[in-house]
Amino acid sequence: MFDFLPQQPVAADEASAISEKVWKSIKAILQKTPLPKTFYHYTDAAGLKGIVESGSLRATHIAFMNDASEYLHAISLLTDSIRAARTRPLSVLQIKLLDEIEEPVALTLPQNSAPYFVTCFSSAENSLNQWRAYGRGEGGFCIGFDAAQLNARSNDGYFFISPAIYDPNEQAQWVSEFLDWALAEYPKIATNHIEDEEDHRKRWAHTLLWLATAAAPIMKNPSFAEEQEWRLIHILQSKWDVRFLPKLTGLVPYVELKLGAPQSTSSSDQEHRLGKPLPDKIPITVLWSGPGRATDVSLLAGRTLLEQLNYDGVRLESSKIPFRVG
């Protein structure tokens, strides 16, 4: 995973040009879909407890998301675009660049995935589809976060937030336009590296893929459109930021993102009773208890947890969707 990070970066101005193009393209996506007022995160009881008591959210490595085909879906789009580009008249330098890109793209096993970490939200409140997928049956919770406040922390947390793209035509267009830009940009840069052309091309292509694959988690299979998903995509800064969660299927790499504000240290009695400093207070605006036989008492427990850690003014709702478990 970590070998995907550029080991020999290109010149700062070259990397900056690639980065600028990537973020300009991603911002074009954001401009089409206004940021919702609330991001909803569906989870189980352990998830709620962990989020509130740690004052943080976990971002999971893209290869370990629930839908294992997600990263491969984005890669397949790039593969198709490369093949389409080869049918057009190209210069020798452009063909060499495609050759350089296509080889690592062909490595589609999970261990070849780029080190991007994702936290998933939905713009849908009290969604039966989401309860089924992420609420673990009965006893689940839906946490509503102030979307604007989370988004405001993006620079500090090295992440960006984007809606998922489900339209295959829009996905293909994004990838195709980016590849066309790279094919036009690279020959202009290569003229300054005649003596080390091959080595430079490897480094430039690696940087290109590293930065461009930040958009990979945005591209989702159209079958999941009902989820109305938004994604927080964290750009790994250091291998030491990665932690590991043991599960039945093995270890799951994740990054813990501090997205809240420190609480006042004046509550010394609270800290003494907790046995540790108060966790950061993240911008929770609403809490739903999931459908089931115990939704009302489950909400009572969730409210008590929030009150204990000074979450005042959170709207409380219990889902009454007729959802039979078992």
KELOZA-759808 format. One line per field, with one value per residue (C-alpha): residue number from 1; residue in three letters; x negated, y, z negated. Coordinates in steps of 0.1 Angstrom, whole numbers, plus 5000, padded with zeros to 4 digits. Layout:
KELOZA-759808
pos = (NUM; ...)
code = (ALA; ...)
east = (X; ...)
north = (Y; ...)
up = (Z; ...)
//
This chain:
KELOZA-759808
pos = (1; 2; 3; 4; 5; 6; 7; 8; 9; 10; 11; 12; 13; 14; 15; 16; 17; 18; 19; 20; 21; 22; 23; 24; 25; 26; 27; 28; 29; 30; 31; 32; 33; 34; 35; 36; 37; 38; 39; 40; 41; 42; 43; 44; 45; 46; 47; 48; 49; 50; 51; 52; 53; 54; 55; 56; 57; 58; 59; 60; 61; 62; 63; 64; 65; 66; 67; 68; 69; 70; 71; 72; 73; 74; 75; 76; 77; 78; 79; 80; 81; 82; 83; 84; 85; 86; 87; 88; 89; 90; 91; 92; 93; 94; 95; 96; 97; 98; 99; 100; 101; 102; 103; 104; 105; 106; 107; 108; 109; 110; 111; 112; 113; 114; 115; 116; 117; 118; 119; 120; 121; 122; 123; 124; 125; 126; 127; 128; 129; 130; 131; 132; 133; 134; 135; 136; 137; 138; 139; 140; 141; 142; 143; 144; 145; 146; 147; 148; 149; 150; 151; 152; 153; 154; 155; 156; 157; 158; 159; 160; 161; 162; 163; 164; 165; 166; 167; 168; 169; 170; 171; 172; 173; 174; 175; 176; 177; 178; 179; 180; 181; 182; 183; 184; 185; 186; 187; 188; 189; 190; 191; 192; 193; 194; 195; 196; 197; 198; 199; 200; 201; 202; 203; 204; 205; 206; 207; 208; 209; 210; 211; 212; 213; 214; 215; 216; 217; 218; 219; 220; 221; 222; 223; 224; 225; 226; 227; 228; 229; 230; 231; 232; 233; 234; 235; 236; 237; 238; 239; 240; 241; 242; 243; 244; 245; 246; 247; 248; 249; 250; 251; 252; 253; 254; 255; 256; 257; 258; 259; 260; 261; 262; 263; 264; 265; 266; 267; 268; 269; 270; 271; 272; 273; 274; 275; 276; 277; 278; 279; 280; 281; 282; 283; 284; 285; 286; 287; 288; 289; 290; 291; 292; 293; 294; 295; 296; 297; 298; 299; 300; 301; 302; 303; 304; 305; 306; 307; 308; 309; 310; 311; 312; 313; 314; 315; 316; 317; 318; 319; 320; 321; 322; 323; 324; 325; 326)
code = (MET; PHE; ASP; PHE; LEU; PRO; GLN; GLN; PRO; VAL; ALA; ALA; ASP; GLU; ALA; SER; ALA; ILE; SER; GLU; LYS; VAL; TRP; LYS; SER; ILE; LYS; ALA; ILE; LEU; GLN; LYS; THR; PRO; LEU; PRO; LYS; THR; PHE; TYR; HIS; TYR; THR; ASP; ALA; ALA; GLY; LEU; LYS; GLY; ILE; VAL; GLU; SER; GLY; SER; LEU; ARG; ALA; THR; HIS; ILE; ALA; PHE; MET; ASN; ASP; ALA; SER; GLU; TYR; LEU; HIS; ALA; ILE; SER; LEU; LEU; THR; ASP; SER; ILE; ARG; ALA; ALA; ARG; THR; ARG; PRO; LEU; SER; VAL; LEU; GLN; ILE; LYS; LEU; LEU; ASP; GLU; ILE; GLU; GLU; PRO; VAL; ALA; LEU; THR; LEU; PRO; GLN; ASN; SER; ALA; PRO; TYR; PHE; VAL; THR; CYS; PHE; SER; SER; ALA; GLU; ASN; SER; LEU; ASN; GLN; TRP; ARG; ALA; TYR; GLY; ARG; GLY; GLU; GLY; GLY; PHE; CYS; ILE; GLY; PHE; ASP; ALA; ALA; GLN; LEU; ASN; ALA; ARG; SER; ASN; ASP; GLY; TYR; PHE; PHE; ILE; SER; PRO; ALA; ILE; TYR; ASP; PRO; ASN; GLU; GLN; ALA; GLN; TRP; VAL; SER; GLU; PHE; LEU; ASP; TRP; ALA; LEU; ALA; GLU; TYR; PRO; LYS; ILE; ALA; THR; ASN; HIS; ILE; GLU; ASP; GLU; GLU; ASP; HIS; ARG; LYS; ARG; TRP; ALA; HIS; THR; LEU; LEU; TRP; LEU; ALA; THR; ALA; ALA; ALA; PRO; ILE; MET; LYS; ASN; PRO; SER; PHE; ALA; GLU; GLU; GLN; GLU; TRP; ARG; LEU; ILE; HIS; ILE; LEU; GLN; SER; LYS; TRP; ASP; VAL; ARG; PHE; LEU; PRO; LYS; LEU; THR; GLY; LEU; VAL; PRO; TYR; VAL; GLU; LEU; LYS; LEU; GLY; ALA; PRO; GLN; SER; THR; SER; SER; SER; ASP; GLN; GLU; HIS; ARG; LEU; GLY; LYS; PRO; LEU; PRO; ASP; LYS; ILE; PRO; ILE; THR; VAL; LEU; TRP; SER; GLY; PRO; GLY; ARG; ALA; THR; ASP; VAL; SER; LEU; LEU; ALA; GLY; ARG; THR; LEU; LEU; GLU; GLN; LEU; ASN; TYR; ASP; GLY; VAL; ARG; LEU; GLU; SER; SER; LYS; ILE; PRO; PHE; ARG; VAL; GLY)
east = (5000; 4974; 4953; 4981; 4969; 4944; 4909; 4891; 4914; 4912; 4904; 4927; 4941; 4949; 4967; 4985; 4999; 5012; 5027; 5043; 5060; 5072; 5088; 5102; 5120; 5132; 5145; 5165; 5183; 5190; 5205; 5231; 5245; 5250; 5237; 5267; 5274; 5268; 5247; 5262; 5239; 5257; 5239; 5245; 5244; 5207; 5201; 5221; 5203; 5169; 5175; 5189; 5164; 5134; 5146; 5135; 5146; 5128; 5119; 5114; 5090; 5108; 5099; 5117; 5151; 5183; 5184; 5151; 5156; 5156; 5119; 5119; 5149; 5129; 5099; 5120; 5131; 5095; 5086; 5115; 5103; 5067; 5079; 5101; 5072; 5050; 5075; 5066; 5035; 5009; 4973; 4945; 4943; 4981; 4979; 4950; 4971; 5000; 4977; 4963; 4998; 5014; 4990; 4998; 5035; 5036; 5026; 5061; 5056; 5065; 5028; 5023; 5050; 5039; 5038; 5070; 5093; 5130; 5158; 5193; 5224; 5258; 5280; 5310; 5326; 5342; 5336; 5348; 5321; 5294; 5308; 5307; 5272; 5254; 5277; 5268; 5305; 5320; 5302; 5287; 5282; 5281; 5259; 5266; 5236; 5235; 5222; 5208; 5188; 5173; 5164; 5147; 5122; 5111; 5078; 5068; 5077; 5062; 5095; 5122; 5159; 5178; 5210; 5207; 5211; 5234; 5240; 5218; 5216; 5205; 5179; 5165; 5164; 5145; 5118; 5116; 5111; 5085; 5065; 5068; 5053; 5024; 5017; 5015; 4995; 4968; 4952; 4947; 4930; 4909; 4890; 4872; 4861; 4844; 4814; 4835; 4867; 4875; 4868; 4888; 4917; 4919; 4920; 4944; 4968; 4966; 4974; 5002; 5019; 5013; 5031; 5058; 5069; 5081; 5112; 5116; 5137; 5162; 5170; 5196; 5215; 5250; 5266; 5259; 5276; 5303; 5278; 5275; 5239; 5214; 5178; 5151; 5119; 5087; 5053; 5028; 4999; 4978; 4978; 4978; 5013; 5027; 5043; 5057; 5090; 5090; 5121; 5131; 5118; 5085; 5071; 5088; 5066; 5082; 5072; 5088; 5099; 5103; 5132; 5145; 5135; 5117; 5140; 5134; 5111; 5133; 5153; 5128; 5153; 5164; 5128; 5121; 5151; 5143; 5107; 5095; 5097; 5130; 5131; 5134; 5170; 5179; 5208; 5237; 5271; 5295; 5295; 5319; 5324; 5330; 5363; 5370; 5386; 5365; 5361; 5375; 5353; 5324; 5328; 5329; 5295; 5281; 5294; 5279; 5245; 5247; 5257; 5228; 5204; 5220; 5240; 5268; 5295; 5292; 5325; 5337; 5358; 5368; 5375; 5409; 5403; 5419; 5387; 5389; 5357; 5354)
north = (5000; 5025; 5019; 5037; 5070; 5087; 5077; 5100; 5130; 5151; 5188; 5209; 5229; 5197; 5181; 5213; 5213; 5178; 5185; 5217; 5198; 5171; 5195; 5216; 5186; 5174; 5209; 5208; 5178; 5196; 5226; 5205; 5192; 5216; 5205; 5191; 5206; 5173; 5142; 5110; 5082; 5048; 5025; 5001; 5007; 5001; 5026; 5053; 5047; 5048; 5080; 5099; 5087; 5092; 5125; 5112; 5094; 5064; 5065; 5030; 5020; 5019; 4982; 4973; 4990; 4970; 4968; 4952; 4961; 4999; 5006; 4981; 5000; 5032; 5014; 4998; 5033; 5043; 5011; 5017; 5053; 5042; 5017; 5044; 5068; 5042; 5042; 5079; 5093; 5097; 5109; 5086; 5104; 5100; 5063; 5058; 5076; 5053; 5023; 5037; 5042; 5010; 4987; 4998; 5002; 4966; 4956; 4954; 4932; 4948; 4951; 4973; 4998; 5034; 5044; 5065; 5063; 5069; 5077; 5073; 5094; 5097; 5126; 5104; 5106; 5076; 5055; 5019; 5010; 5024; 5008; 4974; 4979; 4995; 4993; 4956; 4947; 4960; 4984; 5006; 5044; 5072; 5101; 5134; 5158; 5194; 5191; 5226; 5223; 5189; 5204; 5234; 5210; 5196; 5215; 5206; 5170; 5165; 5153; 5165; 5157; 5148; 5133; 5099; 5098; 5071; 5081; 5059; 5086; 5113; 5089; 5081; 5117; 5127; 5100; 5106; 5144; 5139; 5114; 5138; 5165; 5143; 5133; 5170; 5180; 5153; 5160; 5196; 5186; 5158; 5182; 5194; 5159; 5146; 5132; 5113; 5108; 5073; 5079; 5111; 5095; 5069; 5095; 5118; 5089; 5077; 5112; 5114; 5082; 5090; 5123; 5113; 5082; 5106; 5106; 5068; 5066; 5091; 5067; 5042; 5015; 5028; 4999; 5018; 5051; 5047; 5053; 5090; 5088; 5115; 5105; 5120; 5110; 5113; 5116; 5097; 5118; 5093; 5055; 5061; 5075; 5041; 5019; 4984; 4970; 4932; 4915; 4879; 4883; 4898; 4933; 4964; 4995; 5028; 5064; 5082; 5117; 5144; 5165; 5182; 5210; 5204; 5206; 5230; 5216; 5234; 5202; 5186; 5165; 5150; 5142; 5127; 5104; 5094; 5087; 5106; 5140; 5148; 5139; 5164; 5175; 5167; 5186; 5161; 5178; 5148; 5112; 5085; 5051; 5024; 5005; 4975; 4964; 4985; 5017; 5040; 5027; 5025; 5063; 5069; 5052; 5072; 5104; 5096; 5090; 5123; 5141; 5126; 5141; 5176; 5172; 5197; 5206; 5174; 5165; 5130; 5107; 5071; 5053; 5038; 5022; 4987; 4967; 4930; 4914; 4876)
up = (5000; 4990; 5021; 5040; 5024; 5047; 5035; 5060; 5066; 5097; 5096; 5075; 5104; 5123; 5093; 5087; 5123; 5119; 5085; 5097; 5126; 5103; 5078; 5105; 5119; 5085; 5077; 5110; 5095; 5062; 5080; 5096; 5062; 5033; 4999; 4979; 4945; 4928; 4934; 4920; 4909; 4903; 4878; 4850; 4813; 4810; 4838; 4821; 4788; 4805; 4824; 4794; 4768; 4791; 4806; 4840; 4872; 4888; 4924; 4938; 4966; 4999; 5005; 4973; 4980; 4979; 5017; 5026; 5063; 5057; 5064; 5093; 5108; 5110; 5124; 5151; 5162; 5166; 5185; 5209; 5214; 5221; 5247; 5264; 5265; 5283; 5312; 5319; 5337; 5309; 5308; 5296; 5263; 5257; 5265; 5241; 5214; 5219; 5217; 5184; 5170; 5182; 5164; 5128; 5137; 5147; 5111; 5097; 5066; 5033; 5023; 5053; 5042; 5036; 4999; 4998; 4967; 4968; 4944; 4958; 4953; 4969; 4976; 4968; 4934; 4918; 4949; 4948; 4974; 4951; 4920; 4937; 4950; 4920; 4890; 4883; 4879; 4847; 4824; 4851; 4850; 4876; 4866; 4883; 4886; 4896; 4931; 4934; 4901; 4913; 4946; 4930; 4914; 4947; 4950; 4915; 4919; 4954; 4969; 4992; 4993; 5024; 5036; 5052; 5090; 5101; 5138; 5160; 5187; 5162; 5148; 5182; 5192; 5161; 5166; 5204; 5199; 5173; 5195; 5225; 5203; 5193; 5229; 5238; 5208; 5207; 5241; 5231; 5199; 5215; 5237; 5206; 5197; 5228; 5208; 5182; 5203; 5191; 5154; 5155; 5173; 5146; 5119; 5137; 5144; 5108; 5095; 5120; 5108; 5072; 5074; 5099; 5079; 5052; 5074; 5075; 5043; 5059; 5088; 5076; 5094; 5105; 5086; 5054; 5064; 5039; 5011; 5020; 5007; 4999; 4991; 4970; 4987; 4967; 4984; 4963; 4950; 4932; 4928; 4891; 4892; 4901; 4874; 4876; 4865; 4860; 4875; 4882; 4918; 4907; 4901; 4915; 4919; 4909; 4900; 4871; 4881; 4854; 4867; 4836; 4812; 4779; 4749; 4720; 4693; 4667; 4663; 4640; 4622; 4655; 4665; 4631; 4633; 4669; 4660; 4690; 4707; 4724; 4760; 4788; 4795; 4831; 4848; 4842; 4848; 4848; 4835; 4848; 4832; 4858; 4864; 4843; 4811; 4788; 4808; 4781; 4752; 4776; 4782; 4745; 4741; 4770; 4755; 4722; 4738; 4756; 4724; 4705; 4729; 4731; 4764; 4758; 4783; 4804; 4821; 4811; 4833; 4832; 4865; 4868; 4902; 4900; 4903; 4893; 4881; 4883)
//
